[in-house]
Amino acid sequence: PAGNIHNGSRVIFDPDGHLWVTTGDAGNADLAQQMDSLAGKVLRMTSDGKPALDNPFADEPYPFSLIYTLGHRNPQGLDFHPESGTAFITEHGTDENDEVNVLQPGGNYGWPEFRGQVGEEGYVDPIYTWTPTIAPAGAAFLFGLAPAGLEGTFVFVTLKQSDIRVLVPRDRAFSVVANEEVLFDEQFGRLRAIALGPDGALYVATSNQDGRGSRGSEDDRIIRIEAVD
């Protein structure tokens, strides 16, 4: 379902050719826990829209067999670890606990019952949170051709704070975040999407005409970043 708020949504193919879609709760928090709704979920399917054969809820009637994880409020960023293939998402909290989550098949990420790192049995905690919130959006892993100094990091853009965040892992599997860096703070306004191009540059899309930003004469834009000092 669609709503005035909390529609997600990131659409991306994984390295195995499966199509993933993140959905928000469409402004109705209870839907995120309901298995007869696609709201507040991450969906995983084949390129022709059928459920992936090893989906965790493959026995549910279609289209609910597309569900990979549940209990999400408004996930806006999604990318896959280039070595393990594990999916990572960024997700909006309320006035607290924006999150980065590592997706586990069939995992329940708590919304609306829980936010942040609560250690509650049956729910998956985020690996990193922000309070006050920053509104994280599009995300990307940077391996291989990444700009100097960013190799091996997980980066994402923010709407509320209007910057690029760089998460540096403690280990190569990215099970723990060692530290966080902030780039281009409030230089371009609200940022919605980020991608690593085949030329090794970062491509960032602004979102200043979405009704919440301060629109400039050149908005909206796609910005190309070759290197980071």
C-alpha positions in Angstrom: 0.0 0.0 0.0 1.0 3.6 -0.5 0.6 6.5 1.9 1.4 10.2 2.4 4.5 9.1 4.3 6.7 6.0 4.8 6.7 4.5 1.3 10.3 3.3 1.3 11.5 2.5 -1.2 14.7 1.1 -2.7 14.7 -1.2 -5.7 17.9 -3.1 -6.5 19.1 -6.4 -8.0 21.5 -8.5 -5.9 24.6 -10.2 -7.4 22.5 -13.4 -7.9 19.9 -11.6 -10.0 17.1 -11.4 -7.4 15.2 -8.1 -7.2 14.8 -6.6 -3.8 12.3 -3.9 -2.8 12.0 -2.1 0.6 8.6 -0.9 1.7 7.6 1.5 4.4 4.6 1.1 6.7 2.6 3.6 4.6 1.8 5.6 7.8 0.1 2.6 9.5 2.6 1.2 11.9 0.6 -2.0 12.6 1.0 -3.2 9.0 4.7 -3.8 9.5 4.0 -6.9 11.7 1.1 -8.3 9.6 2.0 -11.1 7.2 -1.0 -10.3 5.0 0.4 -6.9 4.1 3.5 -5.9 2.0 3.9 -2.7 4.1 6.9 -2.4 6.4 8.8 -5.2 4.7 11.8 -6.1 2.5 10.7 -8.1 -0.5 12.8 -10.5 -2.6 11.8 -11.9 -5.9 12.9 -13.2 -9.3 13.3 -10.8 -12.2 9.7 -11.7 -13.3 8.2 -10.9 -9.9 7.9 -14.4 -8.5 9.1 -15.3 -5.0 12.7 -16.5 -4.8 12.7 -20.2 -4.2 14.5 -20.0 -0.9 12.5 -17.1 0.5 11.8 -17.6 4.3 8.0 -17.3 3.8 7.7 -19.2 0.5 4.6 -21.1 1.9 2.6 -17.9 2.3 0.1 -17.2 -0.5 1.4 -14.9 -3.2 2.3 -12.0 -3.0 3.2 -12.4 0.7 5.6 -15.2 -0.3 7.8 -12.3 -1.5 8.5 -11.2 2.1 12.1 -11.6 3.2 12.0 -9.5 6.4 9.4 -7.6 8.4 9.0 -5.0 11.1 10.4 -2.1 9.2 9.2 1.5 9.6 10.7 3.2 6.5 13.8 1.6 5.0 15.3 4.0 2.4 18.7 2.5 1.6 19.8 -1.0 0.5 23.0 -2.6 -0.7 24.8 -5.9 -0.5 28.2 -6.7 1.1 30.4 -7.5 -1.9 32.0 -10.6 -0.3 29.3 -12.2 1.7 26.3 -10.9 -0.3 24.5 -10.0 2.9 21.9 -7.2 2.6 22.3 -4.1 4.7 19.6 -1.4 4.9 19.2 2.1 6.4 16.0 2.8 8.1 14.2 5.9 9.5 13.2 5.9 13.2 10.7 8.3 14.8 12.4 11.0 16.8 15.1 8.5 17.8 16.9 5.4 16.7 17.5 5.7 13.0 19.1 2.4 12.1 21.5 0.4 10.0 20.2 -3.2 9.9 21.8 -6.4 8.6 19.1 -8.5 7.0 18.5 -12.1 8.2 16.1 -14.4 6.3 12.7 -14.1 8.0 14.1 -11.6 10.5 11.7 -9.4 12.5 13.2 -5.9 13.0 10.7 -4.8 15.7 8.6 -1.9 14.4 6.4 -0.7 16.0 7.0 -2.7 19.2 10.7 -2.0 19.4 13.3 0.5 18.1 17.1 0.5 18.5 19.2 -2.1 20.3 16.9 -3.7 22.8 18.1 -7.3 23.0 14.6 -8.7 22.8 14.2 -12.4 21.9 12.7 -13.0 18.5 13.7 -9.6 17.1 16.9 -8.5 15.3 18.8 -5.5 16.7 20.4 -2.9 14.4 24.2 -2.8 14.2 24.2 1.0 14.5 21.7 3.7 15.6 21.4 7.5 15.7 19.5 9.7 18.2 18.7 12.4 17.4 17.7 11.2 14.0 19.5 12.0 10.8 17.1 10.5 8.2 19.4 8.0 6.4 18.6 7.3 2.8 20.4 5.6 -0.1 23.4 3.5 0.7 26.4 1.7 -1.0 29.3 -0.5 -0.1 32.6 0.8 -1.4 35.0 -1.9 -2.5 37.3 -2.0 -5.5 37.1 1.3 -7.4 36.1 3.5 -4.5 37.6 7.0 -4.1 40.8 7.1 -2.0 40.3 6.6 1.7 36.8 5.0 1.4 37.7 1.5 0.4 35.9 -1.1 2.4 33.4 1.3 3.9 29.6 1.5 4.0 28.4 4.9 3.0 24.9 6.5 2.9 23.4 9.9 2.4 21.0 11.7 4.8 18.0 13.9 4.3 17.6 15.6 7.6 21.3 16.3 8.2 22.2 16.8 4.5 25.5 15.0 4.5 27.3 11.8 3.5 28.0 9.3 6.4 30.9 6.8 6.2 30.8 3.8 8.4 34.2 2.1 8.9 34.0 -1.6 10.0 36.0 -3.2 12.7 36.2 -6.4 10.6 35.9 -7.1 6.9 32.6 -8.9 7.4 31.2 -5.6 8.8 29.7 -7.2 11.9 30.7 -4.2 14.0 31.0 -0.5 13.2 34.4 0.9 14.4 33.7 4.6 13.7 31.7 7.1 11.7 32.8 10.0 9.5 30.8 12.9 8.1 31.5 14.3 4.6 30.1 17.4 2.8 28.0 18.5 5.7 25.1 20.7 4.5 26.9 21.5 1.3 24.2 20.2 -1.1 21.0 20.1 0.9 18.9 17.0 1.3 20.5 13.9 -0.2 18.4 10.9 -1.3 20.6 8.5 -3.3 24.2 7.4 -3.7 26.0 5.0 -6.0 29.5 3.9 -6.9 29.9 4.3 -10.6 32.0 2.0 -12.9 34.5 4.9 -13.2 35.2 4.8 -9.4 33.4 8.1 -8.7 30.5 8.5 -6.3 27.2 9.8 -7.7 24.9 11.5 -5.3 21.3 12.8 -5.9 19.8 15.7 -4.1 16.2 15.8 -2.8 15.5 19.5 -2.3 12.2 19.6 -4.2 10.5 16.9 -2.1 8.5 19.5 -0.1 10.8 19.4 2.9 14.0 21.0 1.5 15.1 24.5 0.6 14.9 24.6 -3.1 17.8 26.2 -4.9 18.0 27.5 -8.5 20.0 24.4 -9.6 17.9 21.7 -7.8 17.6 18.9 -8.1 21.0 17.6 -9.1 23.2 14.6 -9.5 26.6 15.3 -8.2 29.8 13.4 -9.2 32.6 13.0 -6.6 35.9 11.8 -7.8 38.0 12.0 -4.6 37.5 12.8 -0.9 40.2 14.7 1.0 
